[in-house]
Structures are given as C-alpha cells and as structure tokens.
Amino acid sequence: MASPFIEVEVDDRVVKVTNPDRVYFPETGATKLDLVEYYLAVGDGIVNALRERPCMLHRFPKGLAGDKVHQKRLPAGAPPWVETVQLFFPRWKRTADELCVTELASVVWAVQMSTVEFHPWNSRRADTEKPDEWRIDLDPGAECDWATVQRVAHVVHEVLDELGAVGFPKTSGGSGLHVYVRIPPDHGFSDVRRGALAFAREVERRAGGDVTTAWWRKDRDPSQLFVDYNQNARDHTIAAAYSVRGVPNARVSAPVRWDEVDDCEPDDFTIVTMPPRFAEIGDLHGSIDDHPFDIAPLLHWADRDEAEGREVPPEPDDA
C-alpha cells in the first residue's frame, strides 16, 4: 500500500512529503509535518545559514525512536532542481556530492528524506577549500554548567570587540553556545584553525579558570568549558543556525542577541517557540555577510604562541 502523503508548495516548487503524521519527537508528539512547517516558518534564516555550503545531513528515518544516519552524499531520488557540490575526501580517496542549498524547497525536500539536523561546512561552493566562516564553539564539559557558558560568552564578546570583529552568537541546541564570524575566503582550513586556536588561548587566559584548550579529552577538567577550535578543521561541521537538533524536545540552534545571553536557556528555543520569535524579530544572523573580519591579527597571535613553544596539535583526519 502506498504511503500517505501531502504536497507542499514552496515558492515555485512542489515537494511531496510522505508519512506526514509520523511522530519524530516522541516526548512532544511532533511529527514530520511539524518539522516541515517549522523550517518553512524560519525559511529565510535556514537558507541564509546553509546557502551555497556543502551540507551533511543528520537523518532519522524512523524519527528519534530509530537510528540516526550521518549522510554526506545526497540521498537518492532528488528532484533535478536540488543542487549539490562535489567534495574530495583524501582519507578515503573518493568524492561525494553533498547537498548545496540555494532555496527553501531544497531544505523541505531534505526533511522529506527524514533530515532533522543540517550541518554545513564553513566554506562555500565557489571554493570549498577556503573557509569564509570562523566558528567559535563553546563546548561545556560534563560537569560544566550553563552559567559558565554565559560567562565565557562575554569574554569571547570582549575579545572580539577588541579585535574589531563582529560575532553572531547562537545557542548550539545542545548545552553550549556558538559564535560565528564572517571572514574573507583568503586562507585554507589549517590557517583558520591556527587562528581559532590562538583566539581560544586568549579567551583561556582571560576566563579565570573557566576555559580549557587541552587537545586530549582526558586532559580536560569536566567542570571547564572547551573552546573547540577544531570546528574550523576541514570537514568538521556543527548544526546550522535554525537547525533543529535530534533531542526529545526538538530544541533549535537559535540565534540570539548578545544582550540575551544572560537571560536565555537552551530549552527556550524549540520548533514551537522559534516560529513566533522569528516572525517578530527576523533573522538575527541576516547581516553576517556585511561584517567580514580579516584574521591577520589571529595569525599574528598564533605566530607569537608558537614562538613561545605552544604547539598546534595535529589536525583531525578528514573523512
């Protein structure tokens, strides 16, 4: 028997959504159609976050009650208007055609293919080897509370201000916070990671013991926050702004203003609460392209640290 379906109009496209009543989030009862409607409600925001970027998909074919699939390659059966970008993975000596979002219908089609989370690269299709986004990932340890994340976020903001860089914060949708900075695509992943590490070490110096940059997990105090500079390595991705997360209450990685950091909690932002918020305030990351920051000062910091004997840990293997 054929699966039940509906047809969803997205601009000038029509996307067939099968099993729209399948429950994806058992805790709340939210369905596949609820997920589609969420992404439609924040359409400009999610497209801005993903536009022209290779994108890995986190798919849940049976909802959260089933297994998660980490998918680099575009799922089979895509309409001809769904665009891709081809990437080479040296470790495996093979290529993959990843989703490259250029319009909202591509996002809805990916949700039809059971995608919950969207994890884009920090580079774009025009030159996938030159990042245009520096990502600051505030990743709390197992015993590190949200108040520590909030404190460290203010240190990050202070250092960015001193550099003349404009940071765009968002909740991770998990227990942490991300800050994105637009950069000109002038450097490779290794240099951006070196600069991100130098910045992380500067935050560590100022954060009064709250922060670690220790490479090995076993060397990190679980009560500290790790500034994860490795999110700037090649093929390392984190959930996009406006991406839903695969957690029971359907939390969202939500853009916030700096003056909201002290008053918000990760659970404030879900597929239920975000659409009215977006309708009221729009895309808080909408102007990120207008504020590029040259990472030259970060590379000077990196040179200084390395001259003082602080090594750059080896890069994680790309996959």
Residue pairs with C-beta under 8 A, 6 or more apart in sequence:
3 18
3 19
4 18
4 19
4 20
4 21
5 16
5 17
5 18
5 19
5 20
6 16
6 17
6 20
6 33
7 14
7 15
7 16
7 17
8 14
8 15
8 16
8 17
8 36
8 40
8 108
10 40
10 103
10 104
10 105
10 108
11 103
11 104
11 105
13 79
13 81
13 103
13 105
15 105
15 108
15 109
15 112
16 112
17 32
17 33
17 36
17 108
17 111
17 112
18 112
19 32
20 31
20 32
20 33
20 36
21 31
21 32
21 33
22 31
22 32
22 62
22 63
23 29
23 30
23 31
23 63
23 65
24 30
24 31
24 32
24 34
24 35
24 60
24 63
24 64
24 116
24 250
25 34
25 63
25 64
25 248
25 249
25 250
26 63
26 64
26 65
26 248
27 248
27 249
28 248
28 249
28 250
28 272
30 250
30 271
30 272
32 63
32 111
32 114
34 271
35 111
35 116
35 244
35 250
35 271
36 108
36 111
36 112
37 275
38 244
38 250
38 252
38 271
38 274
38 275
39 46
39 104
39 107
39 108
39 111
39 242
39 244
40 104
40 108
41 274
41 275
41 278
41 279
42 242
42 274
42 275
42 278
43 104
43 107
44 282
44 283
44 286
45 241
45 242
45 255
45 278
45 282
45 283
45 285
45 286
46 101
46 104
46 107
46 118
46 240
46 241
46 242
46 243
47 101
47 102
47 103
47 104
47 107
48 241
48 283
48 285
48 286
48 288
49 118
49 120
49 240
49 241
49 242
49 243
49 285
50 101
50 107
50 118
50 120
50 240
51 101
51 102
51 124
52 100
52 101
52 102
52 124
52 125
52 126
53 100
53 101
53 120
53 121
53 122
53 123
53 124
53 125
54 85
54 87
54 98
54 99
54 100
54 120
54 121
54 123
54 125
54 128
55 98
55 99
55 100
55 101
55 118
55 119
55 120
55 121
55 237
55 240
56 70
56 71
56 72
56 98
56 119
56 120
56 237
57 69
57 70
57 71
57 75
57 99
57 110
57 113
57 115
57 117
57 118
57 119
58 68
58 69
58 70
58 71
58 115
58 116
58 117
58 118
58 119
58 246
59 68
59 69
59 71
59 75
59 113
59 114
59 115
59 116
60 66
60 67
60 68
60 69
60 114
60 116
60 246
61 67
61 69
61 114
64 116
64 246
64 247
64 248
68 246
69 114
72 87
72 96
72 98
73 96
73 97
73 98
74 82
74 84
74 97
74 98
74 99
75 110
75 113
77 113
78 109
79 109
81 103
81 105
81 106
82 99
82 106
82 109
83 99
83 100
83 101
83 102
83 106
84 97
84 98
84 99
84 100
85 97
85 98
85 100
85 125
85 128
86 95
86 96
86 97
86 98
87 95
87 96
87 97
87 98
87 128
87 235
88 94
88 95
89 95
89 96
89 235
89 318
89 319
90 318
91 317
91 318
91 319
92 319
99 106
99 110
100 125
101 107
101 118
101 120
107 118
110 118
116 244
116 245
116 246
117 239
117 243
117 244
117 245
117 246
118 239
118 240
118 243
119 237
119 238
119 239
119 240
119 243
120 237
120 240
121 128
121 131
121 235
121 237
122 131
122 132
122 133
122 134
122 135
122 192
122 231
122 232
122 237
123 129
123 130
123 131
123 132
123 133
123 185
123 189
124 132
124 185
126 185
127 185
129 188
129 189
129 234
130 185
130 186
130 187
130 188
131 183
131 185
131 187
131 188
131 189
131 192
131 232
132 182
132 183
132 184
132 185
133 180
133 181
133 182
133 183
134 180
134 181
134 182
134 183
134 192
134 195
134 196
134 232
134 293
134 295
135 178
135 179
135 180
135 181
135 196
135 231
135 232
135 238
136 156
136 167
136 178
136 179
136 180
136 181
136 196
136 199
136 200
136 227
137 172
137 176
137 178
137 227
137 228
137 229
137 231
137 238
138 149
138 152
138 153
138 156
138 172
138 176
138 177
138 178
138 179
138 225
138 227
138 228
139 172
139 176
139 225
139 226
139 227
139 228
140 146
140 148
140 149
140 175
140 176
140 225
140 226
141 212
141 220
141 221
141 222
141 223
141 224
141 225
141 226
142 222
143 222
143 223
144 222
144 223
144 224
144 225
146 175
146 265
146 266
148 210
148 223
148 224
148 225
149 175
149 176
149 177
149 225
150 177
150 261
150 262
151 207
151 210
152 203
152 207
152 210
152 211
152 225
152 227
153 169
153 177
153 179
153 258
153 261
154 261
155 203
155 206
155 207
155 210
155 211
156 167
156 179
156 203
157 167
157 169
157 179
157 258
158 206
159 199
159 202
159 203
159 206
160 166
160 167
160 179
160 181
163 293
163 297
163 298
164 293
165 181
165 291
165 293
166 181
166 182
166 288
166 291
166 293
167 179
167 180
167 181
167 258
168 179
168 180
168 181
168 241
168 255
168 284
168 285
168 288
169 177
169 178
169 179
169 180
169 255
169 256
169 257
169 258
169 261
170 177
170 178
170 179
170 180
170 241
170 253
170 254
170 255
170 256
170 284
170 285
171 177
171 178
171 251
171 252
171 253
171 254
171 256
171 264
171 266
171 269
172 178
172 238
172 239
172 245
172 253
172 266
173 239
173 243
173 244
173 245
173 247
173 251
173 252
173 253
173 254
173 266
173 269
174 245
174 247
174 251
174 266
175 266
176 225
177 261
178 238
178 253
180 241
180 285
180 288
181 291
181 293
182 288
182 289
182 291
182 292
182 293
183 192
183 292
183 293
183 294
183 295
184 292
184 294
186 294
187 195
187 295
187 299
189 232
189 233
189 234
189 315
190 315
191 295
191 299
192 232
192 295
193 229
193 230
193 232
193 233
193 312
193 315
194 298
194 299
194 302
194 312
195 295
195 298
195 299
195 301
195 302
196 229
196 231
196 232
196 298
197 213
197 229
197 302
197 305
197 312
197 313
198 298
198 299
198 301
198 302
198 304
198 305
199 227
199 229
199 298
199 301
200 211
200 213
200 227
200 228
200 229
201 213
201 301
201 305
201 310
202 301
203 211
203 227
204 211
204 212
204 213
204 227
207 225
209 224
210 224
210 225
211 224
211 225
211 226
211 227
212 219
212 220
212 221
212 224
212 225
212 226
212 227
213 226
213 227
213 229
214 220
214 226
215 313
220 226
230 236
230 315
230 316
231 237
231 238
233 315
233 316
233 318
234 315
234 318
235 318
235 319
236 316
239 245
239 253
240 253
241 253
241 254
241 255
241 285
242 252
242 253
242 254
242 255
242 274
242 278
243 252
243 253
244 250
244 251
244 252
244 271
245 251
245 252
245 253
249 267
249 270
250 270
250 271
250 272
251 266
251 267
251 269
251 270
252 269
252 270
252 271
252 274
253 269
254 268
254 269
254 274
254 277
255 283
255 284
255 285
256 264
256 284
257 284
269 277
302 312
306 312
